[in-house]
Amino acid sequence: ATQSAAMQQMQTALRADGAQAAQRYDARIDGLAKIYGSMRPREAARVFERLDIGVQVAVSQRMRDRSMAALLA
């Protein structure tokens, strides 16, 4: 029973760590979306194209449509 309780505690801690990591990732992506949205589109595009495709997708989903369109143009 003691091993079972310890295992449950470990699983709970891992879930909490995973949730915190997801929140930090979301905050970073939100921050990038704000930064790229406030940059001049040509400058933003130069930097944006160097990002990993997964990060590009995540950032583009959080940017305003108008800002993303200007960046892509």
BAFI-3210 file (N, C-alpha, C; in Angstrom, 3 decimals, decimal comma, padded with zeros to 6 digits):
// residues 73
n [1|2|3|4|5|6|7|8|9|10|11|12|13|14|15|16|17|18|19|20|21|22|23|24|25|26|27|28|29|30|31|32|33|34|35|36|37|38|39|40|41|42|43|44|45|46|47|48|49|50|51|52|53|54|55|56|57|58|59|60|61|62|63|64|65|66|67|68|69|70|71|72|73]
n.u [000,830|002,018|003,857|002,092|000,793|002,981|003,579|001,279|001,505|003,801|002,905|000,949|002,545|004,072|002,083|001,339|003,734|003,835|001,570|002,303|004,502|003,235|001,706|003,742|004,857|002,658|002,489|004,907|004,529|002,339|003,601|005,507|003,763|002,675|004,960|005,816|003,541|003,712|005,939|007,512|006,188|007,981|010,423|009,631|008,959|011,435|012,639|010,698|010,587|012,719|012,021|011,077|008,785|006,603|006,479|006,022|003,417|001,978|002,390|001,293|-001,379|-002,149|-001,813|-003,172|-005,382|-004,956|-002,326|-000,908|-001,430|-000,111|002,501|002,912|002,685]
n.v [-001,192|001,180|001,600|001,963|004,349|006,084|005,900|007,026|009,637|010,433|010,345|012,334|014,566|014,624|015,154|017,730|019,109|018,850|020,306|022,861|023,300|023,376|025,681|027,594|027,367|028,184|030,850|031,848|031,549|033,243|035,654|035,808|036,056|038,577|040,162|039,710|040,656|043,362|044,206|045,553|044,278|043,211|042,955|041,242|038,981|038,073|037,108|035,371|033,319|031,757|030,305|027,191|025,030|024,138|026,014|028,272|027,748|027,670|030,298|031,801|031,133|032,581|035,188|038,343|038,380|040,331|041,203|038,834|038,346|040,518|039,910|037,521|038,433]
n.w [000,000|000,701|-001,370|-003,450|-002,720|-002,799|-005,484|-006,593|-005,603|-006,963|-009,615|-009,532|-009,004|-011,355|-013,256|-012,436|-012,895|-015,661|-016,415|-015,549|-017,202|-019,673|-019,354|-019,159|-021,717|-023,292|-022,441|-023,411|-026,167|-026,549|-025,900|-027,974|-030,148|-029,654|-029,858|-032,554|-033,810|-033,283|-034,601|-037,586|-040,580|-042,592|-041,235|-039,185|-040,663|-041,586|-039,258|-038,313|-040,216|-039,547|-037,369|-035,819|-037,479|-035,977|-033,920|-035,457|-036,392|-033,960|-033,020|-035,127|-034,918|-032,747|-033,380|-034,505|-037,283|-039,287|-038,734|-039,136|-041,829|-043,014|-042,311|-043,708|-046,287]
ca.u [000,000|002,914|004,381|000,984|000,609|004,139|003,428|000,222|002,072|004,724|002,101|000,329|003,598|004,419|000,993|001,433|004,893|003,446|000,626|003,075|005,310|002,308|001,357|004,912|004,944|001,589|002,859|005,980|003,941|001,566|004,572|006,044|002,705|002,588|006,173|005,762|002,438|004,076|007,084|007,239|005,995|009,160|011,393|009,063|009,026|012,821|012,894|009,659|010,890|013,773|011,435|010,614|007,451|005,615|006,386|005,365|001,980|001,434|002,409|000,355|-002,740|-002,432|-001,676|-004,339|-005,414|-004,360|-000,880|-000,375|-001,507|000,964|003,754|003,016|002,825]
ca.v [000,000|002,333|001,801|002,477|005,751|006,811|005,944|008,001|010,962|010,723|010,616|013,638|015,566|014,688|015,857|019,148|019,632|018,928|021,418|024,102|023,447|023,780|027,081|028,407|027,336|029,059|032,242|032,212|031,675|034,497|036,744|035,894|036,568|040,023|040,776|039,693|041,517|044,770|044,501|045,816|042,967|042,712|042,532|040,083|037,830|037,561|036,346|034,349|032,181|030,938|029,522|025,836|025,067|023,983|027,309|029,165|027,460|028,096|031,768|032,342|030,929|033,554|036,544|038,910|038,027|041,401|041,161|037,623|038,550|041,440|039,177|036,564|039,155]
ca.w [000,000|000,759|-002,714|-004,254|-002,350|-003,306|-006,934|-006,871|-005,349|-008,048|-010,798|-009,320|-009,159|-012,779|-013,942|-012,082|-013,630|-017,065|-016,557|-015,417|-018,419|-020,736|-019,107|-019,516|-023,175|-023,789|-022,154|-024,342|-027,503|-026,515|-025,942|-029,334|-031,024|-029,424|-030,393|-034,014|-034,217|-033,122|-035,466|-038,991|-041,205|-043,302|-040,216|-038,496|-041,566|-041,607|-038,034|-038,215|-041,088|-038,924|-036,287|-036,070|-038,060|-034,901|-033,241|-036,413|-036,381|-032,669|-032,972|-036,116|-034,413|-031,692|-033,901|-035,173|-038,702|-040,082|-038,524|-039,768|-043,273|-043,394|-042,157|-044,804|-047,561]
c.u [000,875|003,493|003,313|000,758|001,749|004,047|002,366|000,720|003,008|003,958|001,434|001,338|003,988|003,345|001,057|002,599|004,555|002,501|001,354|003,920|004,429|001,913|002,517|005,069|003,898|001,933|003,955|005,430|003,111|002,496|005,167|005,014|002,574|003,792|006,110|004,644|002,781|005,256|006,618|007,173|007,229|010,215|010,916|009,192|010,419|013,113|011,948|010,013|011,968|013,242|011,104|009,162|006,359|005,397|005,705|003,847|001,351|001,347|001,360|-001,090|-003,129|-002,284|-002,993|-004,246|-004,701|-002,829|-000,249|-000,390|-000,386|002,320|003,960|003,224|004,270]
c.v [001,258|002,638|002,411|003,960|006,597|006,959|006,971|009,430|011,382|011,078|011,990|014,757|015,726|015,410|017,360|019,808|019,815|020,086|022,758|024,356|023,913|025,244|028,005|028,483|028,270|030,525|032,713|032,420|032,953|035,703|036,920|036,467|038,084|040,744|040,837|040,581|042,995|045,179|044,915|044,471|042,394|042,204|041,277|038,830|037,222|036,690|035,158|033,112|031,269|030,051|028,111|025,898|024,926|025,281|028,317|028,985|027,969|029,615|032,335|032,178|031,969|034,996|037,012|038,608|039,066|041,388|039,969|037,768|039,457|040,744|038,204|037,231|039,551]
c.w [000,000|-000,618|-003,613|-003,971|-002,888|-004,822|-007,323|-006,664|-006,484|-009,323|-010,700|-009,530|-010,629|-013,579|-013,680|-012,818|-015,105|-017,321|-016,462|-016,658|-019,579|-020,578|-019,484|-021,031|-023,782|-023,583|-023,108|-025,752|-027,589|-026,615|-027,330|-030,296|-030,871|-030,031|-031,912|-034,540|-034,143|-034,007|-036,855|-039,701|-041,890|-042,319|-039,506|-039,358|-041,600|-040,398|-037,942|-039,030|-040,516|-037,793|-036,755|-036,555|-036,989|-034,145|-034,164|-036,380|-035,089|-032,572|-033,918|-035,663|-033,369|-032,157|-034,498|-036,655|-039,558|-039,952|-039,219|-041,286|-043,758|-043,314|-043,318|-046,148|-047,750]
res [a|t|q|s|a|a|m|q|q|m|q|t|a|l|r|a|d|g|a|q|a|a|q|r|y|d|a|r|i|d|g|l|a|k|i|y|g|s|m|r|p|r|e|a|a|r|v|f|e|r|l|d|i|g|v|q|v|a|v|s|q|r|m|r|d|r|s|m|a|a|l|l|a]
***
